[in-house]
Amino acid sequence: MDKSKYLDIGIKFRGGAFPGETWNSLNEKHGCPFVSGEAWRSFVKSELKKQNKLPSHNEDIDGIYKTTVEINKDGSHTSSKFIKMTEEKAKDMVFLLEAHGYDPKIWEVSTAKNSMWNMQSKKHGIQTLYSSKITVKPRKEYLWNEEDIEKLFANLKTDYKNKINITPKQYEKNGNVLVVPIADLHFGLFADFYSTGNSYNLDIAEKIYYYTLNNIIDRVKNKKFEKVLFIIGNDFINADNIAGTTTKGTPQDNSSSWFDTIVRAENLIVNGIDMLTEIAPVDVQYVMSNHDLHTMFGIMRIMNAWYRKDENVHIDSVPLPRKYYRIGKTLLCLSHDIKIKKALETITVEAKDQWSESEHIICLLAHLHQAMIYEKQGYLEIRRLPTISGWSRWSNNEQYIQTEKKNETFIINKELGITDIINTIII
């Protein structure tokens, strides 16, 4: 009995040529001389093994293309397909990722198994193919290249005007400093009423940001200041990479691409600094945080370059976990978060020289999206800053309830410490 035509049909079926069919249904449809579909499947498998052949997606062999992809519970993917490659390419992780359709800048190979097969091609005779199976996982850090850098800078405004010799309108050496912290903006976060009970995206965040700064500026228009301290970082951006995760890899709900978010964030910060320089010279302090460590450090280095010739703006882009800023007799400790019980010990060691000369020691924290004042530890006063941002699906699920959206701004006098707190409420 000639079973060759049934072998050909079986090979095509294994390659995915008859979707919706089973071995049993095909066995009946073609009147195959096998007692069951399972017997036919075993026959095809046995013949292929004898002949050292496998069905392939290669166009020279039946025109069949077959790929399987499994999405695993841990977020990794397992992909299997037939690939034409050399022995050297089989060891090249970048080649394998691209051959399976994964971007090497976003994904990395966890495991790879490649089995070589000799295939008979009608056009080219015997060809060497590989049955390739890889498991991939998202990279924790995005791999940069020249094209990415060009995209990042393509839309950044370039109409910078050197403001040296321009005297800010409200500048006066009177010992008063306006302290403007923007905490936990989470620029790029997506939230909707269905999953969180509030709406938040890039456009909403921009409006709230500018509303807050304009409100502050309007409420201090009759006051004069020696300096403005602008505190940013503190999860200014929601995701740290093109994969849309935090610095450590926690997936986020994002409202736009990472590139769009970064370009708009850069302009937001530049415009914010420029607005505040109308009041007095501005010191910008970057506070590192858990959502956007790499991205914000890069943006702050851009700010260093942007204002390098501006005598009215000083940028501190150092990514220390705790920063110290002296305003006369007041010492500020700026940190995204701190172990409250160890705060006094930590600050007295790290800032021991400044501590002894200060009468008011204030630690400004963020992270929890709530205004809080902790019990004083000696001279140390610990304040937790509120936020103007929306709240996420994750924070809602974890019951980290944000009671109100507001921003706290402080007027600190070099002798007296905090004299005024300006609350900007977002309705």
C-alpha positions as CSV (number, residue, x, y, z in Angstrom):
1,M,0.0,0.0,0.0
2,D,1.4,3.4,-1.0
3,K,1.2,5.7,1.9
4,S,3.3,8.6,0.5
5,K,0.4,10.9,-0.2
6,Y,-0.9,10.3,3.3
7,L,2.6,11.2,4.6
8,D,2.5,14.5,2.7
9,I,-1.0,15.3,4.0
10,G,0.2,14.5,7.5
11,I,3.2,16.8,7.2
12,K,1.1,19.7,6.0
13,F,-1.3,19.1,8.9
14,R,1.5,19.1,11.4
15,G,2.6,22.4,9.9
16,G,-0.8,24.0,10.4
17,A,-2.2,23.7,6.9
18,F,-5.6,22.5,8.0
19,P,-6.8,24.7,10.9
20,G,-9.8,23.4,12.8
21,E,-9.2,19.8,11.7
22,T,-8.1,16.9,13.9
23,W,-6.2,13.7,13.0
24,N,-9.4,11.8,13.3
25,S,-11.5,14.1,11.1
26,L,-8.8,14.2,8.4
27,N,-8.5,10.4,8.6
28,E,-12.2,10.1,7.8
29,K,-12.2,12.8,5.2
30,H,-9.3,11.4,3.1
31,G,-10.2,7.7,3.6
32,C,-6.8,7.1,5.0
33,P,-5.8,3.4,5.5
34,F,-5.3,3.8,9.3
35,V,-7.4,2.4,12.1
36,S,-7.4,5.8,13.8
37,G,-6.1,9.4,13.6
38,E,-3.6,8.5,16.3
39,A,-2.2,5.7,14.2
40,W,-1.8,8.1,11.3
41,R,-0.1,10.7,13.5
42,S,2.3,8.0,14.8
43,F,3.1,6.9,11.2
44,V,3.9,10.4,10.1
45,K,6.1,11.0,13.1
46,S,7.9,7.7,12.6
47,E,8.6,8.4,8.9
48,L,9.9,11.9,9.6
49,K,12.2,10.5,12.2
50,K,13.5,7.9,9.8
51,Q,14.2,10.5,7.1
52,N,15.6,13.1,9.4
53,K,12.9,15.6,8.3
54,L,10.7,18.1,10.0
55,P,7.9,20.3,8.5
56,S,9.1,23.9,8.1
57,H,7.8,27.3,7.5
58,N,10.4,27.7,4.8
59,E,8.9,28.7,1.5
60,D,10.6,25.9,-0.3
61,I,8.9,23.3,1.8
62,D,5.1,23.4,1.3
63,G,5.0,27.2,2.1
64,I,4.0,26.4,5.6
65,Y,4.8,28.8,8.5
66,K,4.3,27.7,12.0
67,T,5.1,29.6,15.2
68,T,3.9,29.1,18.8
69,V,4.1,31.6,21.5
70,E,3.2,31.0,25.2
71,I,2.7,33.9,27.7
72,N,3.8,32.6,31.1
73,K,2.4,33.7,34.5
74,D,5.6,35.5,35.5
75,G,5.4,37.8,32.4
76,S,7.9,35.8,30.3
77,H,7.2,34.5,26.8
78,T,8.1,31.1,25.3
79,S,8.4,31.1,21.5
80,S,9.0,28.1,19.2
81,K,9.6,28.3,15.5
82,F,11.8,27.0,12.6
83,I,14.6,29.2,11.6
84,K,17.2,29.1,8.9
85,M,20.5,30.1,10.5
86,T,24.2,29.1,10.9
87,E,25.7,27.4,13.9
88,E,27.2,30.7,15.0
89,K,23.9,32.5,14.7
90,A,22.4,29.9,17.0
91,K,24.6,31.2,19.8
92,D,23.8,34.9,19.1
93,M,21.1,36.1,21.6
94,V,20.3,39.3,19.7
95,F,19.8,37.3,16.4
96,L,17.5,34.8,18.2
97,L,15.4,37.6,19.8
98,E,14.9,39.3,16.4
99,A,14.2,36.0,14.6
100,H,11.4,35.3,17.1
101,G,10.1,38.9,16.7
102,Y,11.3,40.4,20.0
103,D,13.1,43.7,20.4
104,P,16.5,43.1,22.0
105,K,16.3,46.6,23.6
106,I,13.2,45.6,25.6
107,W,13.6,41.8,25.9
108,E,16.4,39.4,27.0
109,V,16.8,35.7,26.6
110,S,16.3,33.5,29.7
111,T,16.8,30.1,28.0
112,A,17.4,29.0,24.5
113,K,17.3,25.5,22.9
114,N,18.1,25.0,19.2
115,S,18.0,21.7,17.4
116,M,19.5,21.3,13.9
117,W,17.7,19.5,11.2
118,N,18.5,18.7,7.6
119,M,15.5,19.3,5.3
120,Q,14.9,18.3,1.7
121,S,14.0,21.4,-0.4
122,K,12.4,20.9,-3.8
123,K,14.3,24.0,-5.1
124,H,17.6,23.8,-3.3
125,G,18.0,20.3,-2.1
126,I,19.1,19.6,1.5
127,Q,19.0,22.6,3.7
128,T,20.0,23.1,7.4
129,L,17.2,24.5,9.6
130,Y,16.9,24.9,13.3
131,S,14.0,24.2,15.5
132,S,14.4,27.1,17.9
133,K,12.7,27.5,21.3
134,I,13.5,30.5,23.5
135,T,12.1,31.9,26.7
136,V,12.3,35.7,27.1
137,K,11.6,38.2,29.8
138,P,11.4,42.0,29.8
139,R,14.7,43.8,30.5
140,K,14.9,45.7,33.8
141,E,16.9,48.4,32.0
142,Y,16.3,49.7,28.5
143,L,19.3,49.4,26.1
144,W,19.9,52.7,24.5
145,N,21.1,53.3,20.9
146,E,21.8,56.4,18.7
147,E,18.3,56.3,17.2
148,D,16.7,56.4,20.6
149,I,18.7,59.4,21.7
150,E,17.7,61.3,18.5
151,K,14.0,60.6,19.1
152,L,14.4,61.8,22.7
153,F,15.8,65.2,21.7
154,A,13.9,65.7,18.4
155,N,11.0,67.7,19.9
156,L,12.8,69.4,22.8
157,K,12.4,73.2,22.3
158,T,15.7,74.9,21.3
159,D,14.7,78.6,21.7
160,Y,16.8,79.1,24.8
161,K,17.6,82.7,25.7
162,N,20.4,83.5,28.0
163,K,18.9,85.4,30.9
164,I,22.1,86.6,32.5
165,N,21.8,90.2,33.7
166,I,18.0,89.9,34.0
167,T,16.9,90.8,37.5
168,P,13.9,88.8,38.8
169,K,10.9,90.9,39.6
170,Q,10.5,90.0,43.3
171,Y,14.2,89.5,44.2
172,E,15.3,91.1,47.4
173,K,17.9,90.1,50.0
174,N,15.5,89.8,52.9
175,G,16.2,86.3,54.2
176,N,13.0,84.8,52.8
177,V,13.2,81.7,50.5
178,L,10.2,80.3,48.6
179,V,10.3,76.4,48.8
180,V,8.3,74.8,46.0
181,P,8.2,71.0,46.1
182,I,6.3,69.1,43.3
183,A,5.9,65.7,44.9
184,D,4.8,62.4,43.2
185,L,3.5,64.0,40.0
186,H,3.7,60.5,38.2
187,F,3.7,62.2,34.8
188,G,2.5,59.6,32.3
189,L,0.3,57.7,34.7
190,F,-3.0,56.5,33.2
191,A,-6.2,56.3,35.4
192,D,-9.9,56.2,34.6
193,F,-13.1,56.2,36.6
194,Y,-13.8,52.5,35.8
195,S,-10.7,51.2,37.6
196,T,-9.7,54.0,40.0
197,G,-12.6,56.4,40.5
198,N,-10.5,59.3,39.0
199,S,-9.1,60.4,35.6
200,Y,-5.4,61.1,35.0
201,N,-3.2,61.3,31.9
202,L,-0.5,63.5,30.4
203,D,-2.9,66.3,29.5
204,I,-4.5,66.4,32.9
205,A,-1.2,66.3,34.7
206,E,0.1,69.2,32.6
207,K,-2.9,71.3,33.5
208,I,-2.6,70.5,37.2
209,Y,1.1,71.3,37.2
210,Y,0.7,74.7,35.6
211,Y,-2.3,75.5,37.7
212,T,-0.3,74.7,40.8
213,L,2.7,76.9,39.8
214,N,0.4,79.8,38.7
215,N,-1.5,79.6,41.9
216,I,1.7,79.7,44.0
217,I,3.1,82.6,41.9
218,D,-0.2,84.5,42.2
219,R,-0.4,84.1,46.0
220,V,3.1,85.4,46.6
221,K,3.0,88.3,44.1
222,N,3.1,90.9,46.8
223,K,6.1,89.3,48.6
224,K,9.8,89.4,47.9
225,F,12.3,86.6,48.1
226,E,16.0,86.1,48.2
227,K,15.7,82.7,46.4
228,V,13.4,80.1,45.2
229,L,14.1,76.4,46.0
230,F,12.4,74.2,43.4
231,I,12.3,70.5,44.5
232,I,11.6,68.0,41.7
233,G,12.2,64.3,41.2
234,N,10.2,62.4,43.8
235,D,8.5,60.2,41.2
236,F,8.0,63.1,38.8
237,I,7.6,60.5,36.0
238,N,5.6,57.3,36.3
239,A,7.6,54.8,34.3
240,D,11.4,54.6,33.9
241,N,11.7,52.9,30.5
242,I,10.2,52.0,27.2
243,A,8.7,48.8,28.6
244,G,6.6,51.0,30.9
245,T,7.9,49.8,34.3
246,T,9.4,51.4,37.4
247,T,13.1,51.3,37.9
248,K,12.9,47.8,39.5
249,G,10.6,46.5,36.8
250,T,7.1,46.8,38.3
251,P,4.6,47.2,35.3
252,Q,2.6,50.5,35.2
253,D,-0.6,51.8,33.6
254,N,0.8,54.5,31.3
255,S,-1.2,56.9,29.1
256,S,1.4,57.4,26.4
257,S,4.7,56.2,25.0
258,W,7.8,56.7,27.1
259,F,9.4,58.9,24.4
260,D,6.3,61.3,24.4
261,T,6.2,61.4,28.2
262,I,9.9,62.3,28.4
263,V,9.8,65.1,25.8
264,R,6.8,66.6,27.5
265,A,8.3,66.2,30.9
266,E,11.5,68.1,29.9
267,N,9.4,71.0,28.6
268,L,7.4,71.0,31.8
269,I,10.5,71.3,34.0
270,V,12.1,74.0,31.8
271,N,8.9,76.0,31.8
272,G,8.5,75.6,35.5
273,I,12.0,76.8,36.2
274,D,11.5,79.8,33.9
275,M,8.3,80.7,35.6
276,L,9.9,80.7,39.0
277,T,12.9,82.8,37.9
278,E,10.5,85.7,37.5
279,I,10.3,85.7,41.3
280,A,14.0,85.2,42.3
281,P,17.1,83.2,41.4
282,V,16.2,79.5,41.5
283,D,18.0,76.6,43.0
284,V,16.7,73.3,41.6
285,Q,17.2,70.2,43.8
286,Y,16.6,66.8,42.3
287,V,15.4,64.1,44.7
288,M,15.9,60.5,43.4
289,S,13.0,58.1,43.7
290,N,11.8,54.5,42.9
291,H,9.7,55.1,39.8
292,D,12.0,57.1,37.6
293,L,15.6,56.9,38.8
294,H,17.4,56.5,35.5
295,T,15.0,58.7,33.4
296,M,15.0,61.7,35.8
297,F,18.8,61.6,36.3
298,G,19.1,61.9,32.5
299,I,16.6,64.7,32.4
300,M,18.4,66.6,35.2
301,R,21.7,66.3,33.3
302,I,19.8,67.9,30.4
303,M,18.8,70.7,32.8
304,N,22.4,71.2,33.8
305,A,23.3,71.7,30.2
306,W,20.3,73.9,29.5
307,Y,21.0,76.4,32.2
308,R,24.8,76.2,32.2
309,K,25.1,79.9,31.3
310,D,22.2,81.2,33.4
311,E,23.4,82.9,36.5
312,N,19.9,82.9,38.0
313,V,19.5,79.1,37.9
314,H,21.5,76.4,39.7
315,I,20.8,72.7,39.1
316,D,21.8,70.0,41.6
317,S,21.4,66.8,39.7
318,V,23.3,64.5,42.1
319,P,21.3,61.3,42.7
320,L,21.9,60.9,46.4
321,P,19.1,59.2,48.4
322,R,19.1,62.2,50.9
323,K,20.1,65.8,50.0
324,Y,20.7,68.6,52.5
325,Y,19.9,72.3,51.8
326,R,20.7,75.1,54.3
327,I,18.5,78.2,54.6
328,G,20.1,80.2,57.4
329,K,19.3,78.5,60.7
330,T,17.1,76.0,58.9
331,L,18.5,72.7,57.6
332,L,16.3,70.8,55.1
333,C,16.7,67.1,54.5
334,L,15.2,66.2,51.1
335,S,14.4,62.5,50.5
336,H,11.7,60.5,48.7
337,D,11.4,58.3,51.8
338,I,13.3,57.5,54.9
339,K,13.1,55.0,57.8
340,I,11.3,57.2,60.3
341,K,12.8,55.5,63.4
342,K,16.3,55.9,62.0
343,A,15.9,59.4,60.6
344,L,17.4,61.3,63.5
345,E,20.5,59.0,63.6
346,T,20.9,59.1,59.8
347,I,20.7,62.9,59.5
348,T,22.9,63.7,62.5
349,V,25.6,61.5,61.0
350,E,25.3,62.6,57.3
351,A,24.9,66.3,58.1
352,K,26.7,66.5,61.4
353,D,28.5,69.8,60.6
354,Q,25.3,71.6,59.5
355,W,23.2,70.0,62.2
356,S,25.1,71.6,65.0
357,E,24.7,75.0,63.5
358,S,21.0,74.8,62.8
359,E,18.0,75.6,65.0
360,H,15.3,74.2,62.7
361,I,15.9,70.8,61.1
362,I,13.1,69.7,58.7
363,C,12.9,66.6,56.7
364,L,10.6,66.8,53.6
365,L,9.5,63.4,52.3
366,A,7.1,62.2,49.5
367,H,6.2,58.7,48.4
368,L,2.9,58.1,50.3
369,H,0.9,60.8,48.6
370,Q,-0.4,62.1,51.9
371,A,0.4,65.2,54.0
372,M,1.7,64.0,57.4
373,I,3.6,65.5,60.3
374,Y,5.5,63.0,62.4
375,E,6.3,63.4,66.1
376,K,9.4,65.5,66.5
377,Q,12.7,63.7,67.2
378,G,14.6,66.3,69.2
379,Y,15.1,69.3,66.8
380,L,14.1,67.2,63.9
381,E,10.7,67.7,62.3
382,I,9.6,65.2,59.7
383,R,6.9,66.2,57.1
384,R,5.4,64.1,54.4
385,L,4.3,66.0,51.3
386,P,0.9,65.6,49.6
387,T,0.6,65.2,45.8
388,I,-1.4,66.8,43.0
389,S,-1.4,63.6,40.9
390,G,-4.2,61.2,40.3
391,W,-4.2,57.8,42.0
392,S,-3.4,54.6,40.3
393,R,-5.2,51.3,40.0
394,W,-2.5,49.7,42.2
395,S,-2.7,52.2,45.0
396,N,-6.5,51.9,44.9
397,N,-6.3,48.1,45.2
398,E,-3.8,48.4,48.1
399,Q,-6.1,50.8,49.8
400,Y,-3.6,53.7,49.8
401,I,-6.4,56.2,49.7
402,Q,-5.5,59.7,48.6
403,T,-7.9,62.0,50.6
404,E,-7.2,65.1,48.5
405,K,-5.1,66.4,45.7
406,K,-3.0,69.3,47.0
407,N,0.4,70.9,47.0
408,E,2.3,72.4,49.9
409,T,4.6,75.3,49.4
410,F,6.7,76.8,52.2
411,I,8.1,80.3,52.9
412,I,11.2,79.8,55.1
413,N,13.0,82.7,56.8
414,K,16.7,82.3,57.4
415,E,16.2,83.3,61.1
416,L,12.6,82.1,61.9
417,G,12.2,78.9,59.9
418,I,8.9,78.1,58.3
419,T,6.7,81.2,58.5
420,D,4.0,80.4,55.9
421,I,2.5,77.3,54.3
422,I,0.6,77.8,51.0
423,N,-1.9,75.0,50.2
424,T,-2.9,74.7,46.6
425,I,-6.0,72.5,46.4
426,I,-6.9,70.7,43.2
427,I,-10.6,70.3,42.6
